[in-house]
């Protein structure tokens, strides 16, 4: 019910959001690129690409940052002690978590006069702490918005680092400024179409892409590119498996069985297959933490490391816990479901699991 309501809200608000983009203006004295000079806006893409546009507007990308005038109509609560008149923007709030910016553009870290309880986690409906009590600027504009510039402060708000043409990851965040493309009637040479994993990796990365950062027993969020490069699938492009215009749960264009036919044949009609376990449940378990962890071996997002190490005693993380190794451990692959078992049991049963029960 919650997901259906969310989808309806997204669809209804898409038009209002785009109208707000078209009508917004920077504060006096703030130097921001004029959208008309380079950018066409996502609504211009709809005219020729209605299917892509519709899929994209129902995905999370356009909603990475929302002005309060739009976010106030989403099914999101407010931090204690605040009204919508106190909010300038909402960060996220689509899939995992929402953070809020005050009227000066700073991320709210104090609620009801007390530090913390400032991040709303959608999966649990509970509040958690983010930079509790700290003075925290919004410095995520390069990946959360479209047409970003490091210069200035959006809307003249001192808590915001940089400016942008449009809030959220709009079509032109990936395809580049498209005003000339639109004016030409669709000349493909005037718009960017980059299918490389490195393109996605400009934002779906943390730090050195050759390292997979971790903390508190989970891979940190937003590291799909780091993980892909560390996995056996590092030669693939993201779009080989995903349609980038669709929301992630509907984006798969190629399944594991399309390439791994032998393993898929062995797995078919096995015990796990018959009870509804899929390849990704073991090879891409929820070893990533965006907002919450549901158990020791279950976060709230899937890893892209994929290769399972069947040696039970080895940890998925370095001794200091700051980096993930290049494999999925049996803890995440097996014990995220078999919570009443241990690693000794998992190692004993892991080998040959594709055909167990046949």
LOKOL-583102 format. One record per residue (C-alpha): residue number from 1; residue in one letter; x, y, z. Coordinates in steps of 0.1 Angstrom, whole numbers, always signed. Layout:
<rs>
<nr->NUM; rest->A; X->X; Y->Y; Z->Z>
...
</rs>
This chain:
<rs>
<nr->1; rest->X; X->+0; Y->+0; Z->+0>
<nr->2; rest->X; X->+28; Y->+24; Z->+10>
<nr->3; rest->X; X->+47; Y->+18; Z->-24>
<nr->4; rest->X; X->+15; Y->+23; Z->-44>
<nr->5; rest->X; X->+7; Y->+55; Z->-26>
<nr->6; rest->X; X->+42; Y->+67; Z->-32>
<nr->7; rest->X; X->+40; Y->+60; Z->-69>
<nr->8; rest->X; X->+7; Y->+79; Z->-72>
<nr->9; rest->X; X->+22; Y->+109; Z->-53>
<nr->10; rest->X; X->+52; Y->+109; Z->-76>
<nr->11; rest->X; X->+30; Y->+109; Z->-107>
<nr->12; rest->X; X->+7; Y->+136; Z->-95>
<nr->13; rest->X; X->+36; Y->+159; Z->-84>
<nr->14; rest->X; X->+57; Y->+155; Z->-115>
<nr->15; rest->X; X->+39; Y->+183; Z->-134>
<nr->16; rest->X; X->+38; Y->+206; Z->-104>
<nr->17; rest->X; X->+75; Y->+200; Z->-99>
<nr->18; rest->X; X->+84; Y->+209; Z->-134>
<nr->19; rest->X; X->+62; Y->+240; Z->-133>
<nr->20; rest->X; X->+81; Y->+250; Z->-101>
<nr->21; rest->X; X->+114; Y->+246; Z->-120>
<nr->22; rest->X; X->+103; Y->+267; Z->-149>
<nr->23; rest->X; X->+90; Y->+295; Z->-126>
<nr->24; rest->X; X->+118; Y->+296; Z->-101>
<nr->25; rest->X; X->+142; Y->+325; Z->-101>
<nr->26; rest->X; X->+175; Y->+331; Z->-82>
<nr->27; rest->X; X->+177; Y->+357; Z->-55>
<nr->28; rest->X; X->+188; Y->+391; Z->-64>
<nr->29; rest->X; X->+225; Y->+394; Z->-68>
<nr->30; rest->X; X->+231; Y->+357; Z->-72>
<nr->31; rest->X; X->+250; Y->+347; Z->-103>
<nr->32; rest->X; X->+233; Y->+316; Z->-118>
<nr->33; rest->X; X->+235; Y->+304; Z->-154>
<nr->34; rest->X; X->+203; Y->+311; Z->-173>
<nr->35; rest->X; X->+185; Y->+279; Z->-182>
<nr->36; rest->X; X->+174; Y->+292; Z->-216>
<nr->37; rest->X; X->+210; Y->+297; Z->-227>
<nr->38; rest->X; X->+221; Y->+261; Z->-224>
<nr->39; rest->X; X->+194; Y->+239; Z->-208>
<nr->40; rest->X; X->+160; Y->+230; Z->-222>
<nr->41; rest->X; X->+145; Y->+214; Z->-190>
<nr->42; rest->X; X->+131; Y->+179; Z->-187>
<nr->43; rest->X; X->+97; Y->+188; Z->-199>
<nr->44; rest->X; X->+112; Y->+196; Z->-233>
<nr->45; rest->X; X->+123; Y->+160; Z->-236>
<nr->46; rest->X; X->+88; Y->+148; Z->-232>
<nr->47; rest->X; X->+78; Y->+161; Z->-266>
<nr->48; rest->X; X->+99; Y->+136; Z->-284>
<nr->49; rest->X; X->+107; Y->+110; Z->-257>
<nr->50; rest->X; X->+74; Y->+105; Z->-238>
<nr->51; rest->X; X->+81; Y->+69; Z->-227>
<nr->52; rest->X; X->+116; Y->+77; Z->-214>
<nr->53; rest->X; X->+103; Y->+109; Z->-197>
<nr->54; rest->X; X->+74; Y->+91; Z->-180>
<nr->55; rest->X; X->+97; Y->+63; Z->-167>
<nr->56; rest->X; X->+123; Y->+88; Z->-156>
<nr->57; rest->X; X->+98; Y->+110; Z->-137>
<nr->58; rest->X; X->+86; Y->+79; Z->-118>
<nr->59; rest->X; X->+122; Y->+71; Z->-107>
<nr->60; rest->X; X->+142; Y->+85; Z->-79>
<nr->61; rest->X; X->+167; Y->+106; Z->-98>
<nr->62; rest->X; X->+145; Y->+138; Z->-104>
<nr->63; rest->X; X->+136; Y->+139; Z->-67>
<nr->64; rest->X; X->+171; Y->+139; Z->-51>
<nr->65; rest->X; X->+164; Y->+175; Z->-41>
<nr->66; rest->X; X->+130; Y->+190; Z->-39>
<nr->67; rest->X; X->+120; Y->+226; Z->-31>
<nr->68; rest->X; X->+97; Y->+228; Z->-1>
<nr->69; rest->X; X->+69; Y->+240; Z->-23>
<nr->70; rest->X; X->+69; Y->+205; Z->-39>
<nr->71; rest->X; X->+81; Y->+184; Z->-10>
<nr->72; rest->X; X->+53; Y->+196; Z->+13>
<nr->73; rest->X; X->+28; Y->+175; Z->-7>
<nr->74; rest->X; X->+48; Y->+143; Z->-4>
<nr->75; rest->X; X->+40; Y->+117; Z->+23>
<nr->76; rest->X; X->+68; Y->+130; Z->+45>
<nr->77; rest->X; X->+67; Y->+142; Z->+81>
<nr->78; rest->X; X->+85; Y->+172; Z->+94>
<nr->79; rest->X; X->+113; Y->+174; Z->+119>
<nr->80; rest->X; X->+99; Y->+182; Z->+154>
<nr->81; rest->X; X->+95; Y->+219; Z->+159>
<nr->82; rest->X; X->+94; Y->+229; Z->+122>
<nr->83; rest->X; X->+66; Y->+238; Z->+98>
<nr->84; rest->X; X->+69; Y->+238; Z->+60>
<nr->85; rest->X; X->+74; Y->+275; Z->+62>
<nr->86; rest->X; X->+107; Y->+268; Z->+79>
<nr->87; rest->X; X->+120; Y->+245; Z->+51>
<nr->88; rest->X; X->+138; Y->+255; Z->+19>
<nr->89; rest->X; X->+146; Y->+221; Z->+4>
<nr->90; rest->X; X->+142; Y->+184; Z->+12>
<nr->91; rest->X; X->+171; Y->+161; Z->+4>
<nr->92; rest->X; X->+160; Y->+126; Z->-8>
<nr->93; rest->X; X->+127; Y->+113; Z->+7>
<nr->94; rest->X; X->+120; Y->+90; Z->-22>
<nr->95; rest->X; X->+133; Y->+56; Z->-12>
<nr->96; rest->X; X->+155; Y->+55; Z->+19>
<nr->97; rest->X; X->+157; Y->+87; Z->+39>
<nr->98; rest->X; X->+149; Y->+124; Z->+40>
<nr->99; rest->X; X->+169; Y->+153; Z->+54>
<nr->100; rest->X; X->+157; Y->+188; Z->+56>
<nr->101; rest->X; X->+173; Y->+222; Z->+49>
<nr->102; rest->X; X->+163; Y->+254; Z->+68>
<nr->103; rest->X; X->+155; Y->+287; Z->+53>
<nr->104; rest->X; X->+192; Y->+296; Z->+52>
<nr->105; rest->X; X->+201; Y->+264; Z->+33>
<nr->106; rest->X; X->+217; Y->+246; Z->+62>
<nr->107; rest->X; X->+208; Y->+210; Z->+69>
<nr->108; rest->X; X->+187; Y->+208; Z->+100>
<nr->109; rest->X; X->+205; Y->+190; Z->+128>
<nr->110; rest->X; X->+186; Y->+202; Z->+159>
<nr->111; rest->X; X->+149; Y->+194; Z->+164>
<nr->112; rest->X; X->+127; Y->+207; Z->+192>
<nr->113; rest->X; X->+158; Y->+224; Z->+207>
<nr->114; rest->X; X->+178; Y->+191; Z->+210>
<nr->115; rest->X; X->+205; Y->+177; Z->+187>
<nr->116; rest->X; X->+195; Y->+148; Z->+164>
<nr->117; rest->X; X->+163; Y->+131; Z->+154>
<nr->118; rest->X; X->+167; Y->+150; Z->+121>
<nr->119; rest->X; X->+168; Y->+122; Z->+94>
<nr->120; rest->X; X->+136; Y->+104; Z->+86>
<nr->121; rest->X; X->+140; Y->+68; Z->+75>
<nr->122; rest->X; X->+112; Y->+57; Z->+52>
<nr->123; rest->X; X->+116; Y->+19; Z->+57>
<nr->124; rest->X; X->+110; Y->+22; Z->+95>
<nr->125; rest->X; X->+90; Y->+54; Z->+98>
<nr->126; rest->X; X->+115; Y->+65; Z->+125>
<nr->127; rest->X; X->+139; Y->+94; Z->+130>
<nr->128; rest->X; X->+176; Y->+90; Z->+134>
<nr->129; rest->X; X->+206; Y->+113; Z->+139>
<nr->130; rest->X; X->+227; Y->+129; Z->+112>
<nr->131; rest->X; X->+254; Y->+153; Z->+122>
<nr->132; rest->X; X->+235; Y->+159; Z->+154>
<nr->133; rest->X; X->+239; Y->+194; Z->+166>
<nr->134; rest->X; X->+265; Y->+203; Z->+140>
<nr->135; rest->X; X->+264; Y->+233; Z->+117>
<nr->136; rest->X; X->+262; Y->+214; Z->+84>
<nr->137; rest->X; X->+261; Y->+230; Z->+49>
<nr->138; rest->X; X->+245; Y->+214; Z->+19>
<nr->139; rest->X; X->+275; Y->+204; Z->-3>
<nr->140; rest->X; X->+259; Y->+176; Z->-23>
<nr->141; rest->X; X->+248; Y->+197; Z->-53>
<nr->142; rest->X; X->+272; Y->+183; Z->-78>
<nr->143; rest->X; X->+254; Y->+149; Z->-79>
<nr->144; rest->X; X->+220; Y->+158; Z->-66>
<nr->145; rest->X; X->+212; Y->+186; Z->-91>
<nr->146; rest->X; X->+215; Y->+196; Z->-127>
<nr->147; rest->X; X->+237; Y->+222; Z->-142>
<nr->148; rest->X; X->+258; Y->+225; Z->-111>
<nr->149; rest->X; X->+285; Y->+252; Z->-105>
<nr->150; rest->X; X->+307; Y->+255; Z->-75>
<nr->151; rest->X; X->+304; Y->+292; Z->-75>
<nr->152; rest->X; X->+280; Y->+311; Z->-53>
<nr->153; rest->X; X->+251; Y->+298; Z->-32>
<nr->154; rest->X; X->+218; Y->+287; Z->-46>
<nr->155; rest->X; X->+190; Y->+312; Z->-40>
<nr->156; rest->X; X->+215; Y->+333; Z->-20>
<nr->157; rest->X; X->+213; Y->+309; Z->+9>
<nr->158; rest->X; X->+246; Y->+308; Z->+29>
<nr->159; rest->X; X->+241; Y->+272; Z->+39>
<nr->160; rest->X; X->+242; Y->+259; Z->+3>
<nr->161; rest->X; X->+275; Y->+253; Z->-15>
<nr->162; rest->X; X->+273; Y->+261; Z->-52>
<nr->163; rest->X; X->+244; Y->+268; Z->-76>
<nr->164; rest->X; X->+224; Y->+248; Z->-101>
<nr->165; rest->X; X->+200; Y->+253; Z->-130>
<nr->166; rest->X; X->+175; Y->+227; Z->-118>
<nr->167; rest->X; X->+171; Y->+208; Z->-85>
<nr->168; rest->X; X->+173; Y->+171; Z->-88>
<nr->169; rest->X; X->+189; Y->+148; Z->-113>
<nr->170; rest->X; X->+170; Y->+159; Z->-145>
<nr->171; rest->X; X->+175; Y->+145; Z->-180>
<nr->172; rest->X; X->+203; Y->+170; Z->-188>
<nr->173; rest->X; X->+223; Y->+159; Z->-157>
<nr->174; rest->X; X->+233; Y->+129; Z->-178>
<nr->175; rest->X; X->+227; Y->+140; Z->-213>
<nr->176; rest->X; X->+242; Y->+175; Z->-210>
<nr->177; rest->X; X->+226; Y->+209; Z->-218>
<nr->178; rest->X; X->+201; Y->+202; Z->-246>
<nr->179; rest->X; X->+187; Y->+236; Z->-256>
<nr->180; rest->X; X->+206; Y->+234; Z->-289>
<nr->181; rest->X; X->+194; Y->+198; Z->-295>
<nr->182; rest->X; X->+158; Y->+208; Z->-290>
<nr->183; rest->X; X->+161; Y->+239; Z->-311>
<nr->184; rest->X; X->+176; Y->+218; Z->-340>
<nr->185; rest->X; X->+146; Y->+194; Z->-340>
<nr->186; rest->X; X->+166; Y->+165; Z->-325>
<nr->187; rest->X; X->+201; Y->+166; Z->-339>
<nr->188; rest->X; X->+217; Y->+137; Z->-319>
<nr->189; rest->X; X->+252; Y->+153; Z->-323>
<nr->190; rest->X; X->+240; Y->+181; Z->-300>
<nr->191; rest->X; X->+232; Y->+159; Z->-270>
<nr->192; rest->X; X->+253; Y->+135; Z->-250>
<nr->193; rest->X; X->+246; Y->+98; Z->-250>
<nr->194; rest->X; X->+272; Y->+81; Z->-228>
<nr->195; rest->X; X->+266; Y->+44; Z->-221>
<nr->196; rest->X; X->+297; Y->+39; Z->-201>
<nr->197; rest->X; X->+298; Y->+27; Z->-164>
<nr->198; rest->X; X->+322; Y->+56; Z->-158>
<nr->199; rest->X; X->+293; Y->+80; Z->-167>
<nr->200; rest->X; X->+272; Y->+66; Z->-139>
<nr->201; rest->X; X->+303; Y->+64; Z->-117>
<nr->202; rest->X; X->+306; Y->+101; Z->-117>
<nr->203; rest->X; X->+280; Y->+101; Z->-89>
<nr->204; rest->X; X->+276; Y->+65; Z->-79>
<nr->205; rest->X; X->+310; Y->+64; Z->-63>
<nr->206; rest->X; X->+327; Y->+73; Z->-30>
<nr->207; rest->X; X->+363; Y->+83; Z->-28>
<nr->208; rest->X; X->+388; Y->+62; Z->-48>
<nr->209; rest->X; X->+367; Y->+40; Z->-72>
<nr->210; rest->X; X->+393; Y->+12; Z->-67>
<nr->211; rest->X; X->+384; Y->+10; Z->-30>
<nr->212; rest->X; X->+350; Y->+0; Z->-15>
<nr->213; rest->X; X->+345; Y->+20; Z->+17>
<nr->214; rest->X; X->+326; Y->+5; Z->+46>
<nr->215; rest->X; X->+315; Y->+14; Z->+81>
<nr->216; rest->X; X->+296; Y->-2; Z->+110>
<nr->217; rest->X; X->+297; Y->-36; Z->+93>
<nr->218; rest->X; X->+282; Y->-26; Z->+60>
<nr->219; rest->X; X->+293; Y->-11; Z->+27>
<nr->220; rest->X; X->+285; Y->+26; Z->+26>
<nr->221; rest->X; X->+258; Y->+39; Z->+3>
<nr->222; rest->X; X->+263; Y->+53; Z->-32>
<nr->223; rest->X; X->+292; Y->+30; Z->-41>
<nr->224; rest->X; X->+278; Y->+9; Z->-70>
<nr->225; rest->X; X->+307; Y->+19; Z->-93>
<nr->226; rest->X; X->+333; Y->+10; Z->-67>
<nr->227; rest->X; X->+316; Y->-23; Z->-62>
<nr->228; rest->X; X->+312; Y->-30; Z->-99>
<nr->229; rest->X; X->+350; Y->-24; Z->-106>
<nr->230; rest->X; X->+358; Y->-48; Z->-77>
<nr->231; rest->X; X->+335; Y->-75; Z->-89>
<nr->232; rest->X; X->+340; Y->-101; Z->-117>
<nr->233; rest->X; X->+316; Y->-79; Z->-138>
<nr->234; rest->X; X->+339; Y->-49; Z->-139>
<nr->235; rest->X; X->+341; Y->-52; Z->-177>
<nr->236; rest->X; X->+303; Y->-45; Z->-180>
<nr->237; rest->X; X->+285; Y->-12; Z->-183>
<nr->238; rest->X; X->+257; Y->-4; Z->-159>
<nr->239; rest->X; X->+232; Y->-2; Z->-188>
<nr->240; rest->X; X->+240; Y->-37; Z->-199>
<nr->241; rest->X; X->+217; Y->-48; Z->-170>
<nr->242; rest->X; X->+198; Y->-16; Z->-162>
<nr->243; rest->X; X->+175; Y->+7; Z->-180>
<nr->244; rest->X; X->+187; Y->+40; Z->-165>
<nr->245; rest->X; X->+154; Y->+57; Z->-171>
<nr->246; rest->X; X->+134; Y->+34; Z->-149>
<nr->247; rest->X; X->+131; Y->+31; Z->-111>
<nr->248; rest->X; X->+156; Y->+5; Z->-100>
<nr->249; rest->X; X->+131; Y->-23; Z->-92>
<nr->250; rest->X; X->+118; Y->-22; Z->-127>
<nr->251; rest->X; X->+150; Y->-14; Z->-145>
<nr->252; rest->X; X->+165; Y->-48; Z->-152>
<nr->253; rest->X; X->+169; Y->-55; Z->-189>
<nr->254; rest->X; X->+192; Y->-86; Z->-186>
<nr->255; rest->X; X->+190; Y->-112; Z->-159>
<nr->256; rest->X; X->+217; Y->-134; Z->-145>
<nr->257; rest->X; X->+203; Y->-164; Z->-164>
<nr->258; rest->X; X->+208; Y->-146; Z->-197>
<nr->259; rest->X; X->+246; Y->-150; Z->-193>
<nr->260; rest->X; X->+251; Y->-176; Z->-166>
<nr->261; rest->X; X->+230; Y->-203; Z->-184>
<nr->262; rest->X; X->+248; Y->-233; Z->-169>
<nr->263; rest->X; X->+244; Y->-221; Z->-133>
<nr->264; rest->X; X->+208; Y->-212; Z->-140>
<nr->265; rest->X; X->+200; Y->-246; Z->-154>
<nr->266; rest->X; X->+215; Y->-262; Z->-122>
<nr->267; rest->X; X->+196; Y->-239; Z->-100>
<nr->268; rest->X; X->+163; Y->-245; Z->-117>
<nr->269; rest->X; X->+140; Y->-267; Z->-95>
<nr->270; rest->X; X->+165; Y->-267; Z->-67>
<nr->271; rest->X; X->+151; Y->-262; Z->-31>
<nr->272; rest->X; X->+160; Y->-225; Z->-32>
<nr->273; rest->X; X->+144; Y->-220; Z->-66>
<nr->274; rest->X; X->+112; Y->-237; Z->-55>
<nr->275; rest->X; X->+107; Y->-215; Z->-25>
<nr->276; rest->X; X->+113; Y->-183; Z->-45>
<nr->277; rest->X; X->+150; Y->-175; Z->-39>
<nr->278; rest->X; X->+165; Y->-156; Z->-68>
<nr->279; rest->X; X->+202; Y->-153; Z->-79>
<nr->280; rest->X; X->+205; Y->-118; Z->-65>
<nr->281; rest->X; X->+193; Y->-129; Z->-30>
<nr->282; rest->X; X->+226; Y->-147; Z->-25>
<nr->283; rest->X; X->+249; Y->-129; Z->-50>
<nr->284; rest->X; X->+237; Y->-94; Z->-44>
<nr->285; rest->X; X->+224; Y->-95; Z->-8>
<nr->286; rest->X; X->+216; Y->-63; Z->+12>
<nr->287; rest->X; X->+252; Y->-57; Z->+24>
<nr->288; rest->X; X->+248; Y->-19; Z->+19>
<nr->289; rest->X; X->+235; Y->+5; Z->+45>
<nr->290; rest->X; X->+218; Y->+37; Z->+32>
<nr->291; rest->X; X->+197; Y->+45; Z->+62>
<nr->292; rest->X; X->+190; Y->+15; Z->+84>
<nr->293; rest->X; X->+203; Y->-20; Z->+91>
<nr->294; rest->X; X->+176; Y->-47; Z->+98>
<nr->295; rest->X; X->+200; Y->-72; Z->+112>
<nr->296; rest->X; X->+237; Y->-80; Z->+115>
<nr->297; rest->X; X->+237; Y->-93; Z->+79>
<nr->298; rest->X; X->+209; Y->-73; Z->+62>
<nr->299; rest->X; X->+212; Y->-36; Z->+53>
<nr->300; rest->X; X->+187; Y->-17; Z->+31>
<nr->301; rest->X; X->+204; Y->-19; Z->-4>
<nr->302; rest->X; X->+220; Y->-46; Z->-25>
<nr->303; rest->X; X->+257; Y->-50; Z->-31>
<nr->304; rest->X; X->+272; Y->-53; Z->-66>
<nr->305; rest->X; X->+302; Y->-73; Z->-56>
<nr->306; rest->X; X->+284; Y->-106; Z->-66>
<nr->307; rest->X; X->+312; Y->-131; Z->-61>
<nr->308; rest->X; X->+306; Y->-153; Z->-30>
<nr->309; rest->X; X->+336; Y->-165; Z->-9>
<nr->310; rest->X; X->+325; Y->-199; Z->+5>
<nr->311; rest->X; X->+351; Y->-199; Z->+33>
<nr->312; rest->X; X->+331; Y->-192; Z->+64>
<nr->313; rest->X; X->+358; Y->-178; Z->+86>
<nr->314; rest->X; X->+368; Y->-149; Z->+63>
<nr->315; rest->X; X->+353; Y->-115; Z->+68>
<nr->316; rest->X; X->+339; Y->-94; Z->+40>
<nr->317; rest->X; X->+357; Y->-64; Z->+55>
<nr->318; rest->X; X->+392; Y->-54; Z->+64>
<nr->319; rest->X; X->+403; Y->-57; Z->+100>
<nr->320; rest->X; X->+396; Y->-20; Z->+108>
<nr->321; rest->X; X->+362; Y->-22; Z->+91>
<nr->322; rest->X; X->+368; Y->+7; Z->+68>
<nr->323; rest->X; X->+369; Y->-12; Z->+35>
<nr->324; rest->X; X->+350; Y->-41; Z->+19>
<nr->325; rest->X; X->+369; Y->-68; Z->+1>
<nr->326; rest->X; X->+360; Y->-80; Z->-34>
<nr->327; rest->X; X->+336; Y->-106; Z->-24>
<nr->328; rest->X; X->+303; Y->-114; Z->-6>
<nr->329; rest->X; X->+308; Y->-133; Z->+26>
<nr->330; rest->X; X->+286; Y->-162; Z->+37>
<nr->331; rest->X; X->+272; Y->-141; Z->+65>
<nr->332; rest->X; X->+254; Y->-119; Z->+40>
<nr->333; rest->X; X->+249; Y->-145; Z->+13>
<nr->334; rest->X; X->+234; Y->-171; Z->+37>
<nr->335; rest->X; X->+227; Y->-159; Z->+72>
<nr->336; rest->X; X->+207; Y->-128; Z->+62>
<nr->337; rest->X; X->+180; Y->-154; Z->+56>
<nr->338; rest->X; X->+191; Y->-184; Z->+77>
<nr->339; rest->X; X->+193; Y->-163; Z->+109>
<nr->340; rest->X; X->+192; Y->-193; Z->+132>
<nr->341; rest->X; X->+223; Y->-208; Z->+117>
<nr->342; rest->X; X->+260; Y->-199; Z->+119>
<nr->343; rest->X; X->+290; Y->-196; Z->+96>
<nr->344; rest->X; X->+302; Y->-232; Z->+102>
<nr->345; rest->X; X->+268; Y->-244; Z->+89>
<nr->346; rest->X; X->+269; Y->-220; Z->+60>
<nr->347; rest->X; X->+303; Y->-232; Z->+48>
<nr->348; rest->X; X->+292; Y->-268; Z->+50>
<nr->349; rest->X; X->+262; Y->-262; Z->+28>
<nr->350; rest->X; X->+274; Y->-234; Z->+5>
<nr->351; rest->X; X->+293; Y->-255; Z->-21>
<nr->352; rest->X; X->+271; Y->-270; Z->-47>
<nr->353; rest->X; X->+241; Y->-250; Z->-35>
<nr->354; rest->X; X->+229; Y->-243; Z->-70>
<nr->355; rest->X; X->+216; Y->-279; Z->-72>
<nr->356; rest->X; X->+207; Y->-286; Z->-36>
<nr->357; rest->X; X->+175; Y->-305; Z->-32>
<nr->358; rest->X; X->+174; Y->-320; Z->-67>
</rs>
